[in-house]
């Protein structure tokens, strides 16, 4: 016997497409958030060689 696969109605297809778009948006937002957090972590762990050195030299 041949298996019958139920075809999706237009409403179901639209809903599936909307879910796929939402998933893609969330994926992009997560990627951007992770990149921003990674940059912040690198900045926190980087040695501070800019303003602190100049400020201590001005005082003497």
N, C-alpha and C positions, 0 to 999 in steps of 0.2 A: 504494500500500500504506500502511496505517496503521502509524505507529510505536508500538511497545509500550514503555512505561516500566515498568521493574521496580518493584514496590511494596516498601516497606521492611517488614521483619519487626518485630514488637514490640520485639525486643531491639535492633535497629538504631535504632528511634525513641527508645528509652530512652537509648541511648548518645549520640545526637545531642542530645537534650535536656540530658543531663549536660554535654556539651561546651559547649553554649550557656550554661548556668549558670556554668560555670567561667570562660568568656570574660567574662561580665558581672562576676563577682567580681574578676577581674584588672583589668578596666577601672576599676572603682570604687577598687581599691587604688592603682592608678597615679595616678588623679586626686587622691586624698587625699595621696599622697606628693609629687606635684608642688606641690600647694597648700602643704604644710608646708615644702618646700624654698624656695618663693618667699617665704614669710613669713620664714624664716631669713635669706635673702639681703637682704631689705629691712631687717631688724634690724641686720645687719652693716654695711650702707651708710648707715644713718641716723646723723645727728650725735649724739654722746653729750652730752646736755645735762642729765643727771640727777645722778648721784652724784659724778662727777668734779669738778664745779663746787662742790658743797657740801663736799667733802673738802678742797679747796685753800683754801677760805675759813676753815675751822676752824683750819688750821695757822698762820695769821697773826694 
